[in-house]
Amino acid sequence: MSNLVQKFQEYSEWRKGVARALEQYRGWISGSDMADAATDQRLARLQERLVDDKLSIAFVAEFSRGKSELINAIFFADYGQRILPSSAGRTTMCPTELLYDDTIPPCIRLLPIETRAEAQSTSEYKGQNHVWKVLPLNISSGDGMLEAFKQVSLTKKVSVEMAKQYGLFDEDDPDAALEVDENGLVEISQWRHAIVNFPHPLLKEGLIIVDTPGLNAIGTEPELTLNLIPNAHAVLFILAADTGVTKSDIDVWRNHIGSGMGRMVVLNKIDSMWDELRTTEETERQIARQVSTVAQTLALEEKQIFPVSAQKGLVAKINKDAPLLARSRLPSLEYALSKELIPAKQDIIRSQLIAEITEITHAQQAVITSRSRSVVEQMLELKSLRGKNMNVIEHMMKRVDAEKREFDASLIRMQGTRAVFTKLSTEVFTSLGMDILREEVRKTREAMEASHLTTGLRDSIRQFFAQVRLNLISSNKKTDEISEMMAVMYRKFSTEHGLALSAPMPFSLDKYINELDAIEVVCQKQFSYTKMMSKTRVKLIHKFFDSVAARVKQNFLQANKDVEAWQKVVMAPLEAQIREHKSQLKNRMQSIQRIHVATDSLEDKITSFETMQAEVDAQKKALTDLETELKEALAANLSKLKVAA
């Protein structure tokens, strides 16, 4: 088992451990008298986040760099043969995602290239099943899978005009004439996008592999530029050891990949340098020189360059040839990938879960602490009645009744605050609503259609981002108002009625504003002045805006979901404490009333409260133990998890 596979399985076990602890915590809360819909909804969302957690690795390279072979070597060697087609020339003609969805059978879904003529992005087409061609995948036959995978490499010939309409032919390119055959036709991919649903063990655990069709596609397929590559947790940029870094390689590295977390450069095909006429030391020096040159060209440290032989690594794994595997250097790449990628991903999901779980557990602990304090106070209150006359008991009844009236008055005043909360909550969506965004997209498309100058296209897109950003900022201000109002309400109830309330759950749309900024940065690179001089690229520019609009829609959809979820739970701790306090006041009044009617029941009542105190203490311990187990599951290190080889 490779280090990468082992680490990913450990990460999967960690997620399962957290999910189990979360399920135990949720089950205990649901079965107790502390349950409420808002808390259950928050816990359900955390469970969904664990289940839906994905980790994507994108492989980017010019054709004939051994990209598909590297994927075979890292992930599919256990099948004893190549799964992805790998041969001289281009084998991957369209962006391909390898993943697993257990709701549908194993298959390959293919999006026809004709969809590029429409104003929809690949992401939008993913929800339209009728558009895709679906081929069954026979996972019991390696040869059958290989044949099915070859569909991804299919091409077709179309007229130059059709290729231009799809944004796949630039007549101003000096090399464009070389793409046209003697019949005036251009060869293009038959498919725009492929999704392979394959029950590989790692894909089942949430890994997504993105195979790109070559560097030229980076500039013509918006889905790669705006979604798949920027959102990948790791990007492996593959070069050939014998050619090093080409001009197109440098352009893609600087504009679409760049250095950073999860970005690695693979110098593949080092076996081309293996020469029986050279000593091993000479070969090693030659590889080292190439690594040094690549590092200098891409402004990287040499330790970020990984020389490997994917082909020899695959052969070594299939034949269980340890010396050849070591010489291929593939294990070094797998180790580095697992060391950087998976722990970083774990840290991200862990920090997200800890923030919300801390909110939830604090709220539950506050309720049970309040309950415990109330039981103790009531018990002391009853003990103070020993030997007292009826006047004292009546006075106590009046005092509790006064507390109840005061609390009821606060609840009535709270209704006014609720009305303001509802009003502000509605106003958040006046600028965040999807209808508003769709209107902005429509207006921008119309402005772009009406513009015949590159400056007009740039201005239309710039105005789109400016307006959408203003909408997000406006909604953010409304959520700030809600937060401030809720903080005042929390403090008021804490001060006036002794409720154990911390500050309300914070919320901000800043991350969605930052996401919009990141999309615009990519857009600016794509729509730079030099790239927009060519009139033949106007069609492609429109195509990119379609993907930009789809990406912004996804951003807004998630923002809408998060705002709605926050609005539902921001009052939950206060409401839980209010319910608890009302129940306590009612119980106090009933206890004193019963004692007033039958004084001899006082000792029985005190005994019942002592029993109740023991029950609450047991509840508190159970809750604390579950919280501890949950936090220990979150804090677990991958290396300490046992995974069967």
VEXVO-727545 format. One record per residue (C-alpha): z, x, y. Coordinates in nm, 3 decimals. Last residue first. Example, Ala and Ser with C-alpha at 12.3 -4.5 7.8 and 13.67 -1.06 7.14 Angstrom:
<atoms>
        z        x        y
    0.714    1.367   -0.106
    0.780    1.230   -0.450
</atoms>
This chain:
<atoms>
        z        x        y
    0.478   -0.348   -0.277
    0.755   -0.603   -0.240
    0.894   -0.603    0.112
    1.252   -0.523    0.201
    1.337   -0.544    0.570
    1.528   -0.248    0.712
    1.218   -0.080    0.854
    1.130   -0.392    1.050
    1.452   -0.384    1.248
    1.662   -0.702    1.258
    1.762   -0.819    1.609
    1.612   -1.166    1.571
    1.774   -1.221    1.232
    2.106   -1.097    1.374
    2.068   -1.341    1.665
    2.017   -1.633    1.427
    2.303   -1.530    1.200
    2.536   -1.501    1.501
    2.431   -1.845    1.628
    2.494   -1.992    1.284
    2.842   -1.831    1.273
    2.923   -1.954    1.626
    2.819   -2.309    1.538
    3.027   -2.305    1.220
    3.326   -2.164    1.412
    3.296   -2.432    1.683
    3.271   -2.707    1.424
    3.581   -2.576    1.246
    3.767   -2.569    1.579
    3.646   -2.926    1.647
    3.776   -3.039    1.307
    4.113   -2.870    1.363
    4.140   -3.038    1.703
    4.059   -3.375    1.548
    4.342   -3.331    1.299
    4.580   -3.252    1.587
    4.438   -3.554    1.766
    4.514   -3.777    1.467
    4.871   -3.644    1.458
    4.918   -3.725    1.825
    4.789   -4.077    1.760
    5.028   -4.128    1.471
    5.313   -4.004    1.689
    5.221   -4.249    1.965
    5.176   -4.550    1.734
    5.542   -4.658    1.786
    5.462   -4.747    2.144
    5.240   -5.037    2.038
    5.055   -5.205    2.325
    5.085   -4.917    2.570
    5.014   -4.671    2.290
    4.691   -4.856    2.215
    4.598   -4.852    2.584
    4.674   -4.480    2.607
    4.440   -4.402    2.317
    4.165   -4.635    2.443
    4.170   -4.476    2.791
    4.157   -4.126    2.656
    3.873   -4.213    2.416
    3.665   -4.367    2.697
    3.722   -4.066    2.921
    3.620   -3.831    2.638
    3.304   -4.030    2.560
    3.202   -4.026    2.925
    3.263   -3.650    2.935
    3.051   -3.589    2.623
    2.763   -3.801    2.750
    2.780   -3.622    3.086
    2.789   -3.284    2.912
    2.478   -3.367    2.711
    2.304   -3.498    3.024
    2.382   -3.177    3.212
    2.257   -2.959    2.926
    1.939   -3.174    2.891
    1.844   -3.184    3.260
    1.598   -2.893    3.237
    1.480   -3.014    2.895
    1.208   -3.269    2.967
    1.092   -3.102    3.288
    1.063   -2.772    3.103
    0.842   -2.923    2.829
    0.614   -3.083    3.088
    0.591   -2.758    3.284
    0.515   -2.562    2.967
    0.243   -2.801    2.855
    0.080   -2.805    3.200
    0.087   -2.425    3.221
   -0.068   -2.404    2.874
   -0.348   -2.638    2.981
   -0.391   -2.447    3.307
   -0.444   -2.113    3.130
   -0.680   -2.273    2.879
   -0.875   -2.426    3.169
   -0.890   -2.083    3.337
   -1.045   -1.939    3.018
   -1.298   -2.224    2.999
   -1.392   -2.177    3.366
   -1.439   -1.804    3.313
   -1.651   -1.877    3.006
   -1.879   -2.105    3.206
   -1.876   -1.844    3.484
   -2.010   -1.590    3.237
   -2.301   -1.816    3.149
   -2.381   -1.865    3.516
   -2.389   -1.486    3.555
   -2.616   -1.462    3.250
   -2.865   -1.697    3.409
   -2.850   -1.493    3.730
   -2.923   -1.175    3.536
   -3.300   -1.205    3.583
   -3.243   -1.190    3.956
   -3.120   -0.831    3.921
   -2.889   -0.728    4.205
   -2.590   -0.881    4.029
   -2.483   -0.579    3.827
   -2.479   -0.353    4.132
   -2.279   -0.604    4.334
   -2.003   -0.650    4.078
   -2.003   -0.976    3.882
   -1.870   -0.833    3.559
   -1.612   -0.612    3.724
   -1.510   -0.893    3.959
   -1.475   -1.131    3.667
   -1.247   -0.897    3.476
   -1.026   -0.874    3.786
   -1.045   -1.253    3.829
   -0.917   -1.311    3.475
   -0.623   -1.078    3.543
   -0.540   -1.263    3.867
   -0.544   -1.595    3.678
   -0.303   -1.448    3.422
   -0.076   -1.334    3.707
   -0.077   -1.690    3.848
    0.002   -1.818    3.499
    0.290   -1.569    3.469
    0.422   -1.677    3.809
    0.445   -2.045    3.712
    0.823   -2.026    3.717
    1.115   -2.186    3.536
    1.490   -2.140    3.522
    1.714   -2.342    3.283
    2.001   -2.487    3.487
    2.289   -2.261    3.598
    2.599   -2.276    3.376
    2.786   -2.599    3.309
    3.135   -2.646    3.166
    3.209   -2.982    3.331
    3.522   -2.988    3.547
    3.449   -3.318    3.714
    3.403   -3.234    4.081
    3.318   -2.864    4.055
    3.098   -2.868    3.744
    2.934   -3.196    3.843
    2.847   -3.061    4.188
    2.736   -2.720    4.059
    2.490   -2.880    3.816
    2.355   -3.111    4.087
    2.302   -2.822    4.329
    2.125   -2.618    4.058
    1.907   -2.921    3.976
    1.792   -2.948    4.338
    1.712   -2.575    4.352
    1.516   -2.590    4.025
    1.322   -2.899    4.137
    1.232   -2.730    4.465
    1.119   -2.417    4.276
    0.905   -2.639    4.049
    0.744   -2.780    4.363
    0.677   -2.432    4.500
    0.509   -2.336    4.172
    0.283   -2.639    4.197
    0.160   -2.519    4.537
    0.116   -2.163    4.407
   -0.091   -2.291    4.114
   -0.312   -2.499    4.342
   -0.353   -2.208    4.584
   -0.463   -1.987    4.292
   -0.722   -2.247    4.190
   -0.855   -2.253    4.545
   -0.883   -1.874    4.576
   -1.033   -1.839    4.228
   -1.305   -2.092    4.305
   -1.370   -1.941    4.648
   -1.436   -1.601    4.489
   -1.674   -1.764    4.241
   -1.870   -1.936    4.516
   -1.866   -1.622    4.732
   -2.004   -1.408    4.450
   -2.287   -1.652    4.382
   -2.370   -1.674    4.752
   -2.372   -1.295    4.783
   -2.616   -1.277    4.491
   -2.858   -1.501    4.675
   -3.031   -1.815    4.549
   -2.731   -2.043    4.591
   -2.759   -2.416    4.522
   -2.684   -2.374    4.152
   -2.380   -2.161    4.237
   -2.246   -2.423    4.478
   -2.296   -2.695    4.216
   -2.115   -2.487    3.954
   -1.830   -2.427    4.198
   -1.797   -2.797    4.278
   -1.783   -2.887    3.908
   -1.524   -2.619    3.831
   -1.305   -2.740    4.119
   -1.336   -3.099    3.994
   -1.236   -2.991    3.643
   -0.931   -2.819    3.791
   -0.818   -3.134    3.973
   -0.870   -3.341    3.658
   -0.662   -3.088    3.462
   -0.358   -3.150    3.678
   -0.183   -2.855    3.845
   -0.230   -2.960    4.209
   -0.114   -3.322    4.183
    0.071   -3.217    3.867
    0.375   -3.076    4.046
    0.383   -3.392    4.260
    0.483   -3.598    3.954
    0.782   -3.376    3.885
    0.874   -3.393    4.255
    0.884   -3.774    4.245
    1.073   -3.786    3.914
    1.333   -3.536    4.041
    1.367   -3.734    4.367
    1.435   -4.049    4.161
    1.679   -3.856    3.943
    1.864   -3.742    4.256
    1.904   -4.105    4.358
    2.030   -4.189    4.009
    2.288   -3.911    4.044
    2.465   -4.115    4.309
    2.525   -4.380    4.044
    2.646   -4.115    3.800
    2.886   -3.981    4.064
    3.024   -4.333    4.112
    3.075   -4.360    3.736
    3.273   -4.035    3.745
    3.494   -4.164    4.025
    3.547   -4.492    3.840
    3.636   -4.302    3.519
    3.879   -4.075    3.699
    4.044   -4.380    3.857
    4.076   -4.543    3.512
    4.236   -4.225    3.379
    4.489   -4.233    3.664
    4.554   -4.605    3.619
    4.623   -4.557    3.248
    4.859   -4.270    3.330
    5.049   -4.494    3.571
    5.074   -4.760    3.300
    5.217   -4.504    3.057
    5.470   -4.390    3.316
    5.572   -4.748    3.387
    5.603   -4.823    3.014
    5.884   -4.574    2.968
    5.859   -4.211    2.859
    6.036   -4.081    2.546
    5.724   -3.899    2.424
    5.452   -3.956    2.682
    5.403   -3.581    2.743
    5.288   -3.550    2.384
    5.004   -3.789    2.464
    4.884   -3.578    2.756
    4.918   -3.262    2.551
    4.696   -3.420    2.284
    4.452   -3.543    2.545
    4.432   -3.197    2.702
    4.380   -3.028    2.364
    4.108   -3.278    2.267
    3.940   -3.234    2.606
    3.941   -2.855    2.581
    3.780   -2.871    2.237
    3.514   -3.113    2.358
    3.436   -2.896    2.661
    3.410   -2.592    2.435
    3.182   -2.793    2.203
    2.954   -2.890    2.490
    2.948   -2.541    2.643
    2.871   -2.387    2.303
    2.573   -2.617    2.268
    2.443   -2.528    2.616
    2.497   -2.157    2.555
    2.315   -2.186    2.221
    2.010   -2.348    2.382
    1.976   -2.108    2.674
    2.034   -1.805    2.449
    1.770   -1.940    2.209
    1.522   -1.964    2.495
    1.559   -1.607    2.621
    1.600   -1.464    2.270
    1.275   -1.625    2.153
    1.059   -1.474    2.429
    1.224   -1.132    2.392
    1.167   -1.138    2.015
    0.802   -1.244    2.048
    0.728   -0.951    2.278
    0.940   -0.696    2.089
    0.773   -0.791    1.761
    0.428   -0.735    1.912
    0.534   -0.390    2.031
    0.680   -0.315    1.687
    0.347   -0.418    1.529
    0.099   -0.231    1.746
    0.238    0.116    1.806
    0.378    0.225    1.468
    0.134    0.016    1.263
   -0.169    0.159    1.444
   -0.032    0.513    1.429
    0.033    0.483    1.055
   -0.309    0.332    0.987
   -0.479    0.608    1.187
   -0.290    0.880    1.001
   -0.361    0.711    0.665
   -0.739    0.729    0.738
   -0.738    1.109    0.762
   -1.040    1.119    0.526
   -0.895    1.442    0.377
   -0.578    1.256    0.278
   -0.783    0.985    0.109
   -0.991    1.249   -0.072
   -0.674    1.415   -0.204
   -0.528    1.077   -0.312
   -0.829    0.952   -0.509
   -0.732    0.600   -0.613
   -1.101    0.523   -0.682
   -1.104    0.221   -0.449
   -0.875    0.391   -0.196
   -1.074    0.714   -0.201
   -1.405    0.532   -0.162
   -1.271    0.340    0.139
   -1.130    0.656    0.298
   -1.456    0.839    0.235
   -1.646    0.566    0.421
   -1.391    0.537    0.701
   -1.398    0.911    0.769
   -1.141    0.974    1.035
   -1.076    1.154    1.366
   -0.807    0.968    1.563
   -0.798    1.025    1.938
   -0.476    0.919    2.117
   -0.305    1.247    2.020
   -0.571    1.428    2.223
   -0.437    1.275    2.544
   -0.685    1.057    2.726
   -0.913    1.091    3.028
   -1.214    0.946    2.840
   -1.425    1.263    2.876
   -1.130    1.498    2.825
   -1.012    1.317    2.513
   -1.366    1.310    2.372
   -1.410    1.686    2.429
   -1.072    1.769    2.272
   -1.146    1.554    1.967
   -1.485    1.724    1.929
   -1.324    2.068    1.950
   -1.061    1.966    1.690
   -1.335    1.847    1.453
   -1.512    2.184    1.486
   -1.186    2.373    1.434
   -1.112    2.171    1.119
   -1.460    2.244    0.983
   -1.415    2.615    1.046
   -1.077    2.610    0.871
   -1.222    2.431    0.569
   -1.482    2.704    0.540
   -1.841    2.629    0.627
   -2.145    2.649    0.400
   -2.016    2.357    0.193
   -2.032    2.144    0.505
   -1.802    1.861    0.605
   -1.904    1.775    0.960
   -2.074    1.449    0.858
   -1.744    1.374    0.682
   -1.599    1.328    1.031
   -1.773    0.991    1.030
   -1.545    0.818    1.279
   -1.376    0.934    1.598
   -1.142    0.639    1.651
   -1.013    0.575    2.002
   -0.702    0.362    2.042
   -0.587    0.092    2.284
   -0.270   -0.088    2.170
   -0.083   -0.027    2.492
   -0.300    0.126    2.763
   -0.626    0.309    2.819
   -0.941    0.130    2.920
   -1.118   -0.150    2.736
   -1.374   -0.343    2.939
   -1.485   -0.147    3.245
   -1.382    0.211    3.172
   -1.436    0.210    2.795
   -1.755    0.004    2.818
   -1.912    0.239    3.073
   -1.802    0.553    2.887
   -1.955    0.429    2.561
   -2.280    0.342    2.740
   -2.301    0.701    2.863
   -2.241    0.839    2.513
   -1.913    0.981    2.382
   -1.927    1.190    2.064
   -2.256    1.206    1.875
   -2.153    1.374    1.548
   -1.802    1.232    1.534
   -1.926    0.879    1.588
   -1.723    0.663    1.822
   -1.504    0.362    1.754
   -1.288    0.189    2.013
   -1.003    0.023    1.824
   -0.850   -0.249    2.040
   -0.498   -0.369    1.965
   -0.309   -0.678    2.076
   -0.642   -0.845    2.152
   -0.636   -1.074    2.456
   -0.864   -0.860    2.674
   -1.113   -0.809    2.383
   -1.139   -1.168    2.258
   -1.121   -1.353    2.588
   -1.314   -1.257    2.898
   -1.546   -0.978    2.785
   -1.589   -1.087    2.424
   -1.633   -1.459    2.495
   -1.870   -1.376    2.781
   -2.136   -1.237    2.544
   -2.400   -1.040    2.738
   -2.225   -0.727    2.865
   -2.007   -0.665    2.563
   -2.305   -0.754    2.343
   -2.476   -0.425    2.439
   -2.173   -0.239    2.302
   -2.224   -0.358    1.947
   -2.172   -0.670    1.738
   -1.792   -0.703    1.770
   -1.561   -0.754    1.473
   -1.236   -0.931    1.563
   -0.966   -0.928    1.296
   -0.692   -1.192    1.324
   -0.359   -1.135    1.150
   -0.136   -1.442    1.113
    0.037   -1.403    0.777
   -0.251   -1.563    0.589
   -0.482   -1.305    0.746
   -0.261   -1.036    0.595
   -0.278   -1.184    0.245
   -0.656   -1.249    0.268
   -0.725   -1.621    0.248
   -1.060   -1.613    0.438
   -1.180   -1.843    0.713
   -1.461   -1.641    0.869
   -1.550   -1.747    1.222
   -1.895   -1.649    1.347
   -2.037   -1.657    1.700
   -2.377   -1.682    1.870
   -2.584   -1.695    1.555
   -2.947   -1.620    1.475
   -2.915   -1.288    1.656
   -3.213   -1.189    1.867
   -3.554   -1.034    1.802
   -3.796   -1.074    2.092
   -4.149   -1.208    2.058
   -4.470   -1.112    2.240
   -4.670   -1.100    1.918
   -4.693   -0.718    1.920
   -4.313   -0.696    1.946
   -4.096   -0.711    2.259
   -3.771   -0.508    2.254
   -3.942   -0.188    2.371
   -4.055   -0.365    2.688
   -3.692   -0.409    2.790
   -3.625   -0.035    2.805
   -3.654   -0.009    3.184
   -3.428   -0.317    3.219
   -3.575   -0.540    3.489
   -3.701   -0.785    3.225
   -3.345   -0.854    3.112
   -3.342   -1.036    2.780
   -3.042   -1.200    2.611
   -2.934   -1.446    2.882
   -3.016   -1.742    2.656
   -3.287   -1.855    2.897
   -3.418   -1.497    2.906
   -3.449   -1.498    2.525
   -3.636   -1.830    2.547
   -3.873   -1.689    2.808
   -3.934   -1.376    2.598
   -4.028   -1.592    2.303
   -3.804   -1.607    1.997
   -3.765   -1.409    1.676
   -3.466   -1.464    1.449
   -3.176   -1.256    1.320
   -2.928   -1.267    1.031
   -2.639   -1.018    1.035
   -2.361   -1.277    1.017
   -2.527   -1.437    0.715
   -2.458   -1.112    0.529
   -2.096   -1.227    0.497
   -2.205   -1.491    0.245
   -2.378   -1.230    0.031
   -2.068   -1.007    0.037
   -1.850   -1.304   -0.052
   -2.067   -1.385   -0.353
   -2.060   -1.021   -0.465
   -1.681   -1.019   -0.446
   -1.663   -1.344   -0.641
   -1.336   -1.535   -0.663
   -1.333   -1.592   -0.286
   -1.639   -1.817   -0.301
   -1.691   -1.890    0.069
   -1.851   -2.222    0.162
   -2.100   -2.213    0.452
   -2.040   -2.423    0.764
   -2.298   -2.457    1.043
   -2.116   -2.533    1.364
   -2.200   -2.803    1.618
   -2.028   -3.086    1.428
   -1.691   -2.909    1.442
   -1.655   -2.933    1.820
   -1.314   -2.778    1.896
   -1.443   -2.423    1.872
   -1.727   -2.514    2.109
   -1.493   -2.488    2.408
   -1.395   -2.134    2.312
   -1.760   -2.038    2.270
   -1.823   -2.138    2.629
   -2.011   -2.443    2.746
   -2.295   -2.483    2.995
   -2.569   -2.506    2.734
   -2.855   -2.261    2.666
   -2.613   -2.033    2.481
   -2.574   -2.315    2.226
   -2.915   -2.219    2.084
   -2.752   -1.912    1.921
   -2.613   -2.142    1.652
   -2.234   -2.121    1.591
   -2.156   -2.016    1.236
   -1.847   -2.115    1.038
   -1.788   -1.909    0.724
   -1.574   -2.075    0.460
   -1.244   -2.078    0.271
   -1.117   -2.439    0.265
   -0.966   -2.605    0.576
   -0.606   -2.677    0.679
   -0.490   -2.334    0.557
   -0.650   -2.160    0.854
   -0.706   -1.790    0.794
   -0.869   -1.530    1.016
   -1.174   -1.306    1.044
   -1.344   -1.344    1.381
   -1.705   -1.235    1.423
   -1.892   -1.160    1.744
   -2.265   -1.167    1.663
   -2.517   -0.928    1.505
   -2.288   -0.737    1.268
   -2.502   -0.529    1.031
   -2.701   -0.318    1.278
   -2.862   -0.003    1.140
   -2.765    0.188    0.828
   -2.540   -0.004    0.594
   -2.211   -0.192    0.584
   -2.185   -0.558    0.493
   -1.822   -0.674    0.514
   -1.658   -0.714    0.174
   -1.720   -0.364    0.042
   -1.588   -0.304   -0.307
   -1.269   -0.276   -0.512
   -1.109   -0.582   -0.354
   -0.803   -0.373   -0.267
   -1.017   -0.180   -0.016
   -1.034   -0.486    0.211
   -0.809   -0.417    0.510
   -0.827   -0.056    0.627
   -1.139    0.066    0.445
   -1.340   -0.254    0.490
   -1.255   -0.267    0.862
   -1.361    0.098    0.893
   -1.687    0.021    0.710
   -1.757   -0.259    0.956
   -1.718   -0.017    1.246
   -1.918    0.268    1.093
   -2.070    0.389    1.421
   -2.412    0.251    1.334
   -2.402   -0.010    1.612
   -2.207    0.066    1.930
   -1.838    0.014    1.891
   -1.547   -0.228    1.937
   -1.304   -0.333    1.664
   -1.055   -0.594    1.788
   -0.711   -0.637    1.631
   -0.531   -0.969    1.672
   -0.173   -1.067    1.596
   -0.096   -1.436    1.574
    0.222   -1.640    1.619
    0.149   -2.002    1.530
    0.438   -2.031    1.282
    0.684   -1.851    1.510
    0.576   -2.054    1.813
    0.602   -2.375    1.611
    0.962   -2.291    1.525
    1.039   -2.231    1.892
    0.878   -2.564    1.981
    1.092   -2.744    1.721
    1.406   -2.586    1.869
    1.311   -2.715    2.214
    1.237   -3.064    2.081
    1.569   -3.076    1.895
    1.751   -2.981    2.214
    1.574   -3.255    2.412
    1.625   -3.522    2.145
    2.002   -3.482    2.123
    2.237   -3.377    1.845
    2.601   -3.294    1.915
    2.737   -3.545    1.663
    2.625   -3.311    1.387
    2.340   -3.340    1.139
    2.071   -3.249    1.392
    2.274   -2.950    1.515
    2.321   -2.821    1.159
    1.953   -2.866    1.078
    1.844   -2.686    1.396
    2.068   -2.389    1.320
    1.951   -2.374    0.960
    1.587   -2.404    1.071
    1.634   -2.125    1.327
    1.789   -1.899    1.063
    1.495   -1.971    0.832
    1.240   -1.913    1.111
    1.407   -1.585    1.205
    1.386   -1.468    0.845
    1.024   -1.582    0.818
    0.935   -1.390    1.135
    1.103   -1.078    0.998
    0.921   -1.118    0.666
    0.590   -1.133    0.854
    0.682   -0.818    1.045
    0.766   -0.648    0.717
    0.429   -0.760    0.580
    0.262   -0.613    0.887
    0.453   -0.290    0.843
    0.351   -0.264    0.477
   -0.016   -0.334    0.551
   -0.018   -0.072    0.827
    0.164    0.184    0.613
   -0.098    0.144    0.342
    0.000    0.000    0.000
</atoms>
